Amino acid sequence: MSILAQHKYPLSSKHHVYTCLSPCLRTRVHCSATTTTTTKPRPNLDQLVIEPQLNPSQTLVTSPPSRPILNDPSLRSTWAHRAWVASGCSTVMISLAKSIMGAAESHMWLEPILASLVGYILADLGSGVYHWGIDNYGSASTPIFGAQIDAFQGHHKWPWTITRRQFANNLHALARAVTFTVLPMDLASNDPIFLAFVGVCSGCIMFSQQFHAWAHTTKSRLPALVIALQDMGLLVSRSQHADHHRSPYNNNYCIVSGVWNEFLDKQQVFEALEMILFFKLGVRPRSWSEPSSDWTEEIETSSQITAH
């Protein structure tokens, strides 16, 4: 019956299937119609389908949106970044300059020097505490610290990206914090001992991200002075920091000199803090969970190394 109906009421030319050809895109239009033996078939417009077909000779290259790419604009320094780093460096220099002038006027050198040494040592401890906190708690939506948390936690998946960040891009966040916290101290105090401590401590904290980047950089690309300082233990070394990027990701957090890492890890200081936070607030650190894909390191490909 359906065959007879189709002979009796043939489809008009506008109901036929058209295939449009082009070098890049071929579009196929399908139109179906229902018929009966008593009424003229009417096209069902709801069943009109357009199927784009890509030319096989063309391929689309895509990459996961979250994966860093070579020469990613987000790794470059902006003028705002440079301004904040200049501001932070100026703030540190003011502290040190006032300390030196005060020490010269009072003929007191030993105390400021010792204060500088204490500032250097405590800066390493501070970098470890801060690194531990943003590695294990919070997310990109956390107020104030969200950007830093996102960057540090993403750093575990792509550690090599820190070596691609330009200088001011890497330091601007800490430089901004140093400007707001240290500059008022510079203006309020003339004590050479206090200013020596503040200048060295804040300077080491601000540059800790650069020390961190050098700990991920191959020796062939490092200045000889940096290699010497790493070998002397004055800056965190590649071998020491490499342990932080191995499971269970809960050690070697300090990134200035790394002098505190052995003590903190042997005494399980951070593990104790994690237990306190868990029992008091019910918050689990990320290091307690099995390493997820977010913390599974993806190494730099050979093509990226060649391009760089």
MARDO-952604 format. One record per residue (C-alpha): residue number from 0; x, y, z. Coordinates in steps of 0.05 Angstrom, whole numbers. Layout:
<rs>
<r><resi>NUM</resi><X>X</X><Y>Y</Y><Z>Z</Z></r>
...
</rs>
This chain:
<rs>
<r><resi>0</resi><X>0</X><Y>0</Y><Z>0</Z></r>
<r><resi>1</resi><X>56</X><Y>47</Y><Z>17</Z></r>
<r><resi>2</resi><X>89</X><Y>33</Y><Z>-50</Z></r>
<r><resi>3</resi><X>25</X><Y>50</Y><Z>-88</Z></r>
<r><resi>4</resi><X>17</X><Y>113</Y><Z>-47</Z></r>
<r><resi>5</resi><X>87</X><Y>134</Y><Z>-64</Z></r>
<r><resi>6</resi><X>74</X><Y>124</Y><Z>-139</Z></r>
<r><resi>7</resi><X>9</X><Y>161</Y><Z>-135</Z></r>
<r><resi>8</resi><X>37</X><Y>219</Y><Z>-97</Z></r>
<r><resi>9</resi><X>110</X><Y>226</Y><Z>-117</Z></r>
<r><resi>10</resi><X>153</X><Y>271</Y><Z>-76</Z></r>
<r><resi>11</resi><X>167</X><Y>338</Y><Z>-108</Z></r>
<r><resi>12</resi><X>237</X><Y>360</Y><Z>-124</Z></r>
<r><resi>13</resi><X>241</X><Y>402</Y><Z>-61</Z></r>
<r><resi>14</resi><X>235</X><Y>340</Y><Z>-19</Z></r>
<r><resi>15</resi><X>294</X><Y>305</Y><Z>-50</Z></r>
<r><resi>16</resi><X>361</X><Y>299</Y><Z>-14</Z></r>
<r><resi>17</resi><X>411</X><Y>351</Y><Z>-33</Z></r>
<r><resi>18</resi><X>484</X><Y>344</Y><Z>-20</Z></r>
<r><resi>19</resi><X>524</X><Y>408</Y><Z>-21</Z></r>
<r><resi>20</resi><X>598</X><Y>400</Y><Z>-34</Z></r>
<r><resi>21</resi><X>653</X><Y>449</Y><Z>-15</Z></r>
<r><resi>22</resi><X>727</X><Y>441</Y><Z>-4</Z></r>
<r><resi>23</resi><X>718</X><Y>446</Y><Z>72</Z></r>
<r><resi>24</resi><X>647</X><Y>427</Y><Z>90</Z></r>
<r><resi>25</resi><X>594</X><Y>382</Y><Z>61</Z></r>
<r><resi>26</resi><X>523</X><Y>389</Y><Z>87</Z></r>
<r><resi>27</resi><X>472</X><Y>335</Y><Z>78</Z></r>
<r><resi>28</resi><X>398</X><Y>353</Y><Z>87</Z></r>
<r><resi>29</resi><X>349</X><Y>297</Y><Z>102</Z></r>
<r><resi>30</resi><X>274</X><Y>309</Y><Z>98</Z></r>
<r><resi>31</resi><X>225</X><Y>254</Y><Z>114</Z></r>
<r><resi>32</resi><X>151</X><Y>254</Y><Z>99</Z></r>
<r><resi>33</resi><X>93</X><Y>212</Y><Z>122</Z></r>
<r><resi>34</resi><X>39</X><Y>192</Y><Z>74</Z></r>
<r><resi>35</resi><X>-29</X><Y>158</Y><Z>75</Z></r>
<r><resi>36</resi><X>-73</X><Y>130</Y><Z>21</Z></r>
<r><resi>37</resi><X>-125</X><Y>185</Y><Z>29</Z></r>
<r><resi>38</resi><X>-86</X><Y>248</Y><Z>41</Z></r>
<r><resi>39</resi><X>-30</X><Y>282</Y><Z>5</Z></r>
<r><resi>40</resi><X>37</X><Y>271</Y><Z>41</Z></r>
<r><resi>41</resi><X>62</X><Y>333</Y><Z>78</Z></r>
<r><resi>42</resi><X>134</X><Y>342</Y><Z>99</Z></r>
<r><resi>43</resi><X>147</X><Y>338</Y><Z>173</Z></r>
<r><resi>44</resi><X>191</X><Y>399</Y><Z>185</Z></r>
<r><resi>45</resi><X>208</X><Y>374</Y><Z>255</Z></r>
<r><resi>46</resi><X>249</X><Y>319</Y><Z>224</Z></r>
<r><resi>47</resi><X>293</X><Y>365</Y><Z>182</Z></r>
<r><resi>48</resi><X>364</X><Y>348</Y><Z>200</Z></r>
<r><resi>49</resi><X>428</X><Y>382</Y><Z>179</Z></r>
<r><resi>50</resi><X>490</X><Y>339</Y><Z>186</Z></r>
<r><resi>51</resi><X>556</X><Y>376</Y><Z>175</Z></r>
<r><resi>52</resi><X>611</X><Y>330</Y><Z>152</Z></r>
<r><resi>53</resi><X>683</X><Y>353</Y><Z>157</Z></r>
<r><resi>54</resi><X>730</X><Y>340</Y><Z>100</Z></r>
<r><resi>55</resi><X>774</X><Y>281</Y><Z>120</Z></r>
<r><resi>56</resi><X>834</X><Y>318</Y><Z>92</Z></r>
<r><resi>57</resi><X>827</X><Y>370</Y><Z>147</Z></r>
<r><resi>58</resi><X>841</X><Y>355</Y><Z>220</Z></r>
<r><resi>59</resi><X>828</X><Y>397</Y><Z>281</Z></r>
<r><resi>60</resi><X>883</X><Y>401</Y><Z>333</Z></r>
<r><resi>61</resi><X>857</X><Y>411</Y><Z>404</Z></r>
<r><resi>62</resi><X>886</X><Y>407</Y><Z>473</Z></r>
<r><resi>63</resi><X>856</X><Y>402</Y><Z>542</Z></r>
<r><resi>64</resi><X>837</X><Y>472</Y><Z>563</Z></r>
<r><resi>65</resi><X>870</X><Y>466</Y><Z>630</Z></r>
<r><resi>66</resi><X>937</X><Y>442</Y><Z>605</Z></r>
<r><resi>67</resi><X>990</X><Y>496</Y><Z>602</Z></r>
<r><resi>68</resi><X>1018</X><Y>509</Y><Z>533</Z></r>
<r><resi>69</resi><X>1084</X><Y>534</Y><Z>510</Z></r>
<r><resi>70</resi><X>1087</X><Y>610</Y><Z>510</Z></r>
<r><resi>71</resi><X>1022</X><Y>613</Y><Z>548</Z></r>
<r><resi>72</resi><X>1004</X><Y>687</Y><Z>557</Z></r>
<r><resi>73</resi><X>988</X><Y>673</Y><Z>630</Z></r>
<r><resi>74</resi><X>1062</X><Y>658</Y><Z>642</Z></r>
<r><resi>75</resi><X>1085</X><Y>725</Y><Z>616</Z></r>
<r><resi>76</resi><X>1099</X><Y>787</Y><Z>658</Z></r>
<r><resi>77</resi><X>1054</X><Y>848</Y><Z>651</Z></r>
<r><resi>78</resi><X>1072</X><Y>920</Y><Z>668</Z></r>
<r><resi>79</resi><X>1030</X><Y>913</Y><Z>731</Z></r>
<r><resi>80</resi><X>1071</X><Y>853</Y><Z>752</Z></r>
<r><resi>81</resi><X>1136</X><Y>891</Y><Z>740</Z></r>
<r><resi>82</resi><X>1110</X><Y>951</Y><Z>779</Z></r>
<r><resi>83</resi><X>1093</X><Y>908</Y><Z>840</Z></r>
<r><resi>84</resi><X>1161</X><Y>873</Y><Z>838</Z></r>
<r><resi>85</resi><X>1196</X><Y>941</Y><Z>833</Z></r>
<r><resi>86</resi><X>1154</X><Y>964</Y><Z>892</Z></r>
<r><resi>87</resi><X>1171</X><Y>902</Y><Z>933</Z></r>
<r><resi>88</resi><X>1246</X><Y>907</Y><Z>918</Z></r>
<r><resi>89</resi><X>1245</X><Y>981</Y><Z>936</Z></r>
<r><resi>90</resi><X>1211</X><Y>965</Y><Z>1002</Z></r>
<r><resi>91</resi><X>1264</X><Y>913</Y><Z>1019</Z></r>
<r><resi>92</resi><X>1320</X><Y>961</Y><Z>999</Z></r>
<r><resi>93</resi><X>1292</X><Y>1015</Y><Z>1044</Z></r>
<r><resi>94</resi><X>1294</X><Y>967</Y><Z>1103</Z></r>
<r><resi>95</resi><X>1366</X><Y>947</Y><Z>1089</Z></r>
<r><resi>96</resi><X>1389</X><Y>1018</Y><Z>1075</Z></r>
<r><resi>97</resi><X>1360</X><Y>1046</Y><Z>1139</Z></r>
<r><resi>98</resi><X>1389</X><Y>988</Y><Z>1177</Z></r>
<r><resi>99</resi><X>1459</X><Y>1000</Y><Z>1149</Z></r>
<r><resi>100</resi><X>1456</X><Y>1075</Y><Z>1162</Z></r>
<r><resi>101</resi><X>1431</X><Y>1063</Y><Z>1233</Z></r>
<r><resi>102</resi><X>1486</X><Y>1012</Y><Z>1246</Z></r>
<r><resi>103</resi><X>1538</X><Y>1060</Y><Z>1219</Z></r>
<r><resi>104</resi><X>1514</X><Y>1117</Y><Z>1263</Z></r>
<r><resi>105</resi><X>1512</X><Y>1074</Y><Z>1326</Z></r>
<r><resi>106</resi><X>1575</X><Y>1034</Y><Z>1309</Z></r>
<r><resi>107</resi><X>1535</X><Y>971</Y><Z>1321</Z></r>
<r><resi>108</resi><X>1544</X><Y>917</Y><Z>1268</Z></r>
<r><resi>109</resi><X>1541</X><Y>849</Y><Z>1303</Z></r>
<r><resi>110</resi><X>1469</X><Y>854</Y><Z>1324</Z></r>
<r><resi>111</resi><X>1441</X><Y>873</Y><Z>1255</Z></r>
<r><resi>112</resi><X>1482</X><Y>818</Y><Z>1223</Z></r>
<r><resi>113</resi><X>1455</X><Y>767</Y><Z>1272</Z></r>
<r><resi>114</resi><X>1384</X><Y>794</Y><Z>1261</Z></r>
<r><resi>115</resi><X>1394</X><Y>786</Y><Z>1186</Z></r>
<r><resi>116</resi><X>1415</X><Y>713</Y><Z>1196</Z></r>
<r><resi>117</resi><X>1354</X><Y>700</Y><Z>1239</Z></r>
<r><resi>118</resi><X>1310</X><Y>732</Y><Z>1186</Z></r>
<r><resi>119</resi><X>1340</X><Y>687</Y><Z>1132</Z></r>
<r><resi>120</resi><X>1329</X><Y>624</Y><Z>1174</Z></r>
<r><resi>121</resi><X>1258</X><Y>642</Y><Z>1193</Z></r>
<r><resi>122</resi><X>1241</X><Y>660</Y><Z>1121</Z></r>
<r><resi>123</resi><X>1254</X><Y>587</Y><Z>1102</Z></r>
<r><resi>124</resi><X>1209</X><Y>564</Y><Z>1158</Z></r>
<r><resi>125</resi><X>1155</X><Y>613</Y><Z>1137</Z></r>
<r><resi>126</resi><X>1159</X><Y>591</Y><Z>1064</Z></r>
<r><resi>127</resi><X>1149</X><Y>519</Y><Z>1087</Z></r>
<r><resi>128</resi><X>1088</X><Y>534</Y><Z>1130</Z></r>
<r><resi>129</resi><X>1056</X><Y>575</Y><Z>1076</Z></r>
<r><resi>130</resi><X>1072</X><Y>523</Y><Z>1022</Z></r>
<r><resi>131</resi><X>1043</X><Y>468</Y><Z>1065</Z></r>
<r><resi>132</resi><X>979</X><Y>507</Y><Z>1077</Z></r>
<r><resi>133</resi><X>963</X><Y>525</Y><Z>1005</Z></r>
<r><resi>134</resi><X>983</X><Y>456</Y><Z>980</Z></r>
<r><resi>135</resi><X>934</X><Y>421</Y><Z>1026</Z></r>
<r><resi>136</resi><X>876</X><Y>468</Y><Z>1040</Z></r>
<r><resi>137</resi><X>829</X><Y>513</Y><Z>1002</Z></r>
<r><resi>138</resi><X>815</X><Y>520</Y><Z>928</Z></r>
<r><resi>139</resi><X>814</X><Y>571</Y><Z>872</Z></r>
<r><resi>140</resi><X>751</X><Y>601</Y><Z>903</Z></r>
<r><resi>141</resi><X>783</X><Y>614</Y><Z>971</Z></r>
<r><resi>142</resi><X>782</X><Y>689</Y><Z>986</Z></r>
<r><resi>143</resi><X>848</X><Y>727</Y><Z>981</Z></r>
<r><resi>144</resi><X>892</X><Y>664</Y><Z>973</Z></r>
<r><resi>145</resi><X>852</X><Y>630</Y><Z>918</Z></r>
<r><resi>146</resi><X>898</X><Y>648</Y><Z>860</Z></r>
<r><resi>147</resi><X>960</X><Y>625</Y><Z>899</Z></r>
<r><resi>148</resi><X>925</X><Y>561</Y><Z>920</Z></r>
<r><resi>149</resi><X>905</X><Y>545</Y><Z>849</Z></r>
<r><resi>150</resi><X>975</X><Y>559</Y><Z>823</Z></r>
<r><resi>151</resi><X>1010</X><Y>517</Y><Z>875</Z></r>
<r><resi>152</resi><X>962</X><Y>458</Y><Z>871</Z></r>
<r><resi>153</resi><X>965</X><Y>460</Y><Z>795</Z></r>
<r><resi>154</resi><X>1041</X><Y>463</Y><Z>800</Z></r>
<r><resi>155</resi><X>1040</X><Y>390</Y><Z>824</Z></r>
<r><resi>156</resi><X>1011</X><Y>368</Y><Z>757</Z></r>
<r><resi>157</resi><X>1057</X><Y>411</Y><Z>714</Z></r>
<r><resi>158</resi><X>1119</X><Y>428</Y><Z>755</Z></r>
<r><resi>159</resi><X>1158</X><Y>449</Y><Z>694</Z></r>
<r><resi>160</resi><X>1113</X><Y>509</Y><Z>682</Z></r>
<r><resi>161</resi><X>1147</X><Y>548</Y><Z>738</Z></r>
<r><resi>162</resi><X>1210</X><Y>549</Y><Z>696</Z></r>
<r><resi>163</resi><X>1170</X><Y>582</Y><Z>639</Z></r>
<r><resi>164</resi><X>1141</X><Y>637</Y><Z>682</Z></r>
<r><resi>165</resi><X>1175</X><Y>703</Y><Z>671</Z></r>
<r><resi>166</resi><X>1209</X><Y>735</Y><Z>730</Z></r>
<r><resi>167</resi><X>1158</X><Y>788</Y><Z>749</Z></r>
<r><resi>168</resi><X>1100</X><Y>741</Y><Z>735</Z></r>
<r><resi>169</resi><X>1129</X><Y>692</Y><Z>785</Z></r>
<r><resi>170</resi><X>1143</X><Y>743</Y><Z>841</Z></r>
<r><resi>171</resi><X>1089</X><Y>797</Y><Z>836</Z></r>
<r><resi>172</resi><X>1040</X><Y>766</Y><Z>886</Z></r>
<r><resi>173</resi><X>1092</X><Y>761</Y><Z>941</Z></r>
<r><resi>174</resi><X>1120</X><Y>829</Y><Z>923</Z></r>
<r><resi>175</resi><X>1052</X><Y>860</Y><Z>932</Z></r>
<r><resi>176</resi><X>1045</X><Y>828</Y><Z>1001</Z></r>
<r><resi>177</resi><X>1115</X><Y>853</Y><Z>1021</Z></r>
<r><resi>178</resi><X>1098</X><Y>923</Y><Z>999</Z></r>
<r><resi>179</resi><X>1035</X><Y>927</Y><Z>1041</Z></r>
<r><resi>180</resi><X>1064</X><Y>895</Y><Z>1103</Z></r>
<r><resi>181</resi><X>1137</X><Y>918</Y><Z>1105</Z></r>
<r><resi>182</resi><X>1132</X><Y>990</Y><Z>1079</Z></r>
<r><resi>183</resi><X>1093</X><Y>1014</Y><Z>1140</Z></r>
<r><resi>184</resi><X>1148</X><Y>983</Y><Z>1184</Z></r>
<r><resi>185</resi><X>1201</X><Y>1019</Y><Z>1145</Z></r>
<r><resi>186</resi><X>1166</X><Y>1085</Y><Z>1156</Z></r>
<r><resi>187</resi><X>1152</X><Y>1073</Y><Z>1230</Z></r>
<r><resi>188</resi><X>1219</X><Y>1045</Y><Z>1254</Z></r>
<r><resi>189</resi><X>1291</X><Y>1068</Y><Z>1254</Z></r>
<r><resi>190</resi><X>1318</X><Y>1009</Y><Z>1294</Z></r>
<r><resi>191</resi><X>1376</X><Y>978</Y><Z>1253</Z></r>
<r><resi>192</resi><X>1367</X><Y>910</Y><Z>1286</Z></r>
<r><resi>193</resi><X>1293</X><Y>906</Y><Z>1272</Z></r>
<r><resi>194</resi><X>1301</X><Y>933</Y><Z>1201</Z></r>
<r><resi>195</resi><X>1357</X><Y>884</Y><Z>1185</Z></r>
<r><resi>196</resi><X>1312</X><Y>826</Y><Z>1206</Z></r>
<r><resi>197</resi><X>1252</X><Y>852</Y><Z>1168</Z></r>
<r><resi>198</resi><X>1292</X><Y>868</Y><Z>1105</Z></r>
<r><resi>199</resi><X>1326</X><Y>801</Y><Z>1099</Z></r>
<r><resi>200</resi><X>1266</X><Y>760</Y><Z>1119</Z></r>
<r><resi>201</resi><X>1217</X><Y>795</Y><Z>1072</Z></r>
<r><resi>202</resi><X>1268</X><Y>795</Y><Z>1016</Z></r>
<r><resi>203</resi><X>1279</X><Y>720</Y><Z>1021</Z></r>
<r><resi>204</resi><X>1204</X><Y>708</Y><Z>1024</Z></r>
<r><resi>205</resi><X>1191</X><Y>751</Y><Z>963</Z></r>
<r><resi>206</resi><X>1246</X><Y>716</Y><Z>923</Z></r>
<r><resi>207</resi><X>1227</X><Y>646</Y><Z>948</Z></r>
<r><resi>208</resi><X>1187</X><Y>634</Y><Z>885</Z></r>
<r><resi>209</resi><X>1249</X><Y>648</Y><Z>844</Z></r>
<r><resi>210</resi><X>1290</X><Y>600</Y><Z>888</Z></r>
<r><resi>211</resi><X>1233</X><Y>551</Y><Z>877</Z></r>
<r><resi>212</resi><X>1238</X><Y>560</Y><Z>801</Z></r>
<r><resi>213</resi><X>1313</X><Y>548</Y><Z>803</Z></r>
<r><resi>214</resi><X>1300</X><Y>483</Y><Z>841</Z></r>
<r><resi>215</resi><X>1262</X><Y>459</Y><Z>779</Z></r>
<r><resi>216</resi><X>1312</X><Y>484</Y><Z>728</Z></r>
<r><resi>217</resi><X>1366</X><Y>439</Y><Z>698</Z></r>
<r><resi>218</resi><X>1437</X><Y>457</Y><Z>717</Z></r>
<r><resi>219</resi><X>1455</X><Y>472</Y><Z>645</Z></r>
<r><resi>220</resi><X>1407</X><Y>530</Y><Z>646</Z></r>
<r><resi>221</resi><X>1426</X><Y>558</Y><Z>715</Z></r>
<r><resi>222</resi><X>1478</X><Y>612</Y><Z>728</Z></r>
<r><resi>223</resi><X>1542</X><Y>586</Y><Z>760</Z></r>
<r><resi>224</resi><X>1529</X><Y>628</Y><Z>823</Z></r>
<r><resi>225</resi><X>1460</X><Y>596</Y><Z>833</Z></r>
<r><resi>226</resi><X>1490</X><Y>527</Y><Z>826</Z></r>
<r><resi>227</resi><X>1543</X><Y>544</Y><Z>877</Z></r>
<r><resi>228</resi><X>1492</X><Y>570</Y><Z>927</Z></r>
<r><resi>229</resi><X>1450</X><Y>508</Y><Z>918</Z></r>
<r><resi>230</resi><X>1510</X><Y>463</Y><Z>928</Z></r>
<r><resi>231</resi><X>1528</X><Y>501</Y><Z>991</Z></r>
<r><resi>232</resi><X>1458</X><Y>492</Y><Z>1019</Z></r>
<r><resi>233</resi><X>1443</X><Y>567</Y><Z>1019</Z></r>
<r><resi>234</resi><X>1388</X><Y>558</Y><Z>967</Z></r>
<r><resi>235</resi><X>1341</X><Y>499</Y><Z>962</Z></r>
<r><resi>236</resi><X>1371</X><Y>447</Y><Z>915</Z></r>
<r><resi>237</resi><X>1339</X><Y>408</Y><Z>859</Z></r>
<r><resi>238</resi><X>1352</X><Y>340</Y><Z>892</Z></r>
<r><resi>239</resi><X>1320</X><Y>362</Y><Z>958</Z></r>
<r><resi>240</resi><X>1259</X><Y>394</Y><Z>927</Z></r>
<r><resi>241</resi><X>1248</X><Y>335</Y><Z>879</Z></r>
<r><resi>242</resi><X>1225</X><Y>294</Y><Z>939</Z></r>
<r><resi>243</resi><X>1167</X><Y>341</Y><Z>949</Z></r>
<r><resi>244</resi><X>1140</X><Y>321</Y><Z>880</Z></r>
<r><resi>245</resi><X>1139</X><Y>247</Y><Z>896</Z></r>
<r><resi>246</resi><X>1084</X><Y>210</Y><Z>932</Z></r>
<r><resi>247</resi><X>1058</X><Y>221</Y><Z>985</Z></r>
<r><resi>248</resi><X>1071</X><Y>296</Y><Z>971</Z></r>
<r><resi>249</resi><X>1076</X><Y>314</Y><Z>1045</Z></r>
<r><resi>250</resi><X>1149</X><Y>333</Y><Z>1057</Z></r>
<r><resi>251</resi><X>1203</X><Y>383</Y><Z>1038</Z></r>
<r><resi>252</resi><X>1157</X><Y>443</Y><Z>1037</Z></r>
<r><resi>253</resi><X>1209</X><Y>496</Y><Z>1052</Z></r>
<r><resi>254</resi><X>1235</X><Y>531</Y><Z>989</Z></r>
<r><resi>255</resi><X>1284</X><Y>585</Y><Z>1010</Z></r>
<r><resi>256</resi><X>1344</X><Y>544</Y><Z>1034</Z></r>
<r><resi>257</resi><X>1309</X><Y>480</Y><Z>1055</Z></r>
<r><resi>258</resi><X>1347</X><Y>480</Y><Z>1120</Z></r>
<r><resi>259</resi><X>1283</X><Y>466</Y><Z>1160</Z></r>
<r><resi>260</resi><X>1259</X><Y>408</Y><Z>1117</Z></r>
<r><resi>261</resi><X>1296</X><Y>352</Y><Z>1152</Z></r>
<r><resi>262</resi><X>1274</X><Y>374</Y><Z>1221</Z></r>
<r><resi>263</resi><X>1202</X><Y>386</Y><Z>1202</Z></r>
<r><resi>264</resi><X>1196</X><Y>320</Y><Z>1166</Z></r>
<r><resi>265</resi><X>1230</X><Y>278</Y><Z>1220</Z></r>
<r><resi>266</resi><X>1189</X><Y>309</Y><Z>1276</Z></r>
<r><resi>267</resi><X>1126</X><Y>303</Y><Z>1234</Z></r>
<r><resi>268</resi><X>1107</X><Y>374</Y><Z>1250</Z></r>
<r><resi>269</resi><X>1060</X><Y>383</Y><Z>1192</Z></r>
<r><resi>270</resi><X>1027</X><Y>316</Y><Z>1205</Z></r>
<r><resi>271</resi><X>1013</X><Y>339</Y><Z>1276</Z></r>
<r><resi>272</resi><X>983</X><Y>404</Y><Z>1250</Z></r>
<r><resi>273</resi><X>940</X><Y>365</Y><Z>1202</Z></r>
<r><resi>274</resi><X>913</X><Y>321</Y><Z>1258</Z></r>
<r><resi>275</resi><X>896</X><Y>382</Y><Z>1300</Z></r>
<r><resi>276</resi><X>859</X><Y>415</Y><Z>1242</Z></r>
<r><resi>277</resi><X>823</X><Y>350</Y><Z>1227</Z></r>
<r><resi>278</resi><X>798</X><Y>338</Y><Z>1298</Z></r>
<r><resi>279</resi><X>782</X><Y>411</Y><Z>1311</Z></r>
<r><resi>280</resi><X>751</X><Y>431</Y><Z>1244</Z></r>
<r><resi>281</resi><X>739</X><Y>365</Y><Z>1208</Z></r>
<r><resi>282</resi><X>782</X><Y>386</Y><Z>1148</Z></r>
<r><resi>283</resi><X>824</X><Y>334</Y><Z>1113</Z></r>
<r><resi>284</resi><X>888</X><Y>356</Y><Z>1078</Z></r>
<r><resi>285</resi><X>899</X><Y>337</Y><Z>1006</Z></r>
<r><resi>286</resi><X>961</X><Y>296</Y><Z>1024</Z></r>
<r><resi>287</resi><X>917</X><Y>245</Y><Z>1061</Z></r>
<r><resi>288</resi><X>881</X><Y>225</Y><Z>998</Z></r>
<r><resi>289</resi><X>908</X><Y>178</Y><Z>946</Z></r>
<r><resi>290</resi><X>945</X><Y>219</Y><Z>893</Z></r>
<r><resi>291</resi><X>893</X><Y>239</Y><Z>841</Z></r>
<r><resi>292</resi><X>903</X><Y>261</Y><Z>770</Z></r>
<r><resi>293</resi><X>907</X><Y>332</Y><Z>796</Z></r>
<r><resi>294</resi><X>972</X><Y>315</Y><Z>830</Z></r>
<r><resi>295</resi><X>999</X><Y>264</Y><Z>780</Z></r>
<r><resi>296</resi><X>1058</X><Y>297</Y><Z>747</Z></r>
<r><resi>297</resi><X>1058</X><Y>306</Y><Z>672</Z></r>
<r><resi>298</resi><X>1128</X><Y>316</Y><Z>647</Z></r>
<r><resi>299</resi><X>1148</X><Y>365</Y><Z>594</Z></r>
<r><resi>300</resi><X>1146</X><Y>334</Y><Z>525</Z></r>
<r><resi>301</resi><X>1207</X><Y>331</Y><Z>481</Z></r>
<r><resi>302</resi><X>1175</X><Y>378</Y><Z>430</Z></r>
<r><resi>303</resi><X>1164</X><Y>430</Y><Z>484</Z></r>
<r><resi>304</resi><X>1236</X><Y>423</Y><Z>507</Z></r>
<r><resi>305</resi><X>1261</X><Y>431</Y><Z>435</Z></r>
<r><resi>306</resi><X>1216</X><Y>491</Y><Z>423</Z></r>
<r><resi>307</resi><X>1241</X><Y>524</Y><Z>485</Z></r>
</rs>
